[in-house]
């Protein structure tokens, strides 16, 4: 399902009859949950948002004071908001923040109120939804000074430039995008979308405002969050289901929404590839590996409670013919389970001879197994993606430490050089680390080893 992370369903723009129809259209479009914002129409709109959320299991509320209304905030108002925030249907504080575009409240008052709400959010251990318009530097600084933990701040309707996006992302904030990204004059914002990891994104409508093309000029509604997701998928080179899955997980975690317990994925699809996660065992402890922070990849959780059996993997694969390829890849080294890998690959190849099978590997299989495993892979494997990751043994040992120390790097090179004799396509890849020289690595891969070369951006997994 999709989640509309920011809408104003209880605003007076909608009649009760409209709300019923709007929710029905949203459900039909695949929107399964709604975060209804209390702030925006004075103090009373918070009470209305909470009451509306109580009426529907799929609707949740936030409470706060829009920067336009900052001048209305008194100690009594803060106490009232704090009391409302303790309702179980209230999942965040907000929207609160700074709006220096209209300045309906004095700037110093807006800043004071934002600080008060940031402190309240920390006190209540609630995430906070931030409104920032023409006040990016000051908003960023106040959030930074508040020292929030990672993924506790959502920048609602982000419209800033790449520099501001990077500052917020470096703080661990999530950026939420609206239908603005579909507007013809929003090319710079679409560039921000391209550069923002989808794992740090939320999607929203801000209904009744900001309807996307082709609905621009009409009253917005949550069903149109699917249009926002489609635009993100286009910019990120992902499928719509990828964006749906990832942003839903992001919203579920950020707002702590009720959800089924996260289960590890053994077989998972990204774009037109089907991935097989058969082990979490690794030969290396790469310094850049995201699993040391989180086992999530593109909306899937890959930390296995146990290694799946061959039968479990094959039953979950089913018919893979609709995918471009099957890839052995998870947060572990597939060749550590060489026997299982070979049985699965042989089974799939025998049933689907035209199926492309690829292995993402660290290239240390020969070293680990103390034999040349490539002739064993050759009958069933069409492609290898091998992590070269450095231009010399010393650099490799620093960025990809292992018990093999500096012996690991020449073993990887030997593996790649041998692989091109057995496997139709061999790609040596490197991750964009400061200490890694991509051009030197390209020369090693292409000229010395006879493989293809691929550069992978840091922190872009899947």
Secondary structure, DSSP 8 states (H G I E B T S, - for coil): -EEEEEE-TTSTTS-HHHHHHHHHHHHHHTEEEEEEE-TTSTTHHHHHHHHHHHT-TTEEEEE---GGGGGG--HHHHHHHHHHHTSTTEEEEEEEEEETTT-SS-HHHHHHHHHHHHHHHHHHT-EEEEEEES-HHHHHHHHHHHT--TT-EEETT----HHHHHHHHHTT-EEEE-GGGGSTT-HHHHHHHHHS-GGGEEE---TTS---TTSTTS---GGGHHHHHHHHHHHHT--HHHHHHHHHHHHHHHHT---------SEEEETTEEEE------S-EETT-GGGT--EETTEE---SS---HHHHHHHH--GGGSSEEEE-SSS-GGGGHHHHHHHHHHHHHH-TT-EEEEEE-S-HHHHHTS--HHHHHTT--EEEEE---SSHHHHHHHEE-TTTTHHHHHHHHHHHHHTTT-SEEEEEEE--TT--HHHHHHIIIIIS--EEEEE-TT---
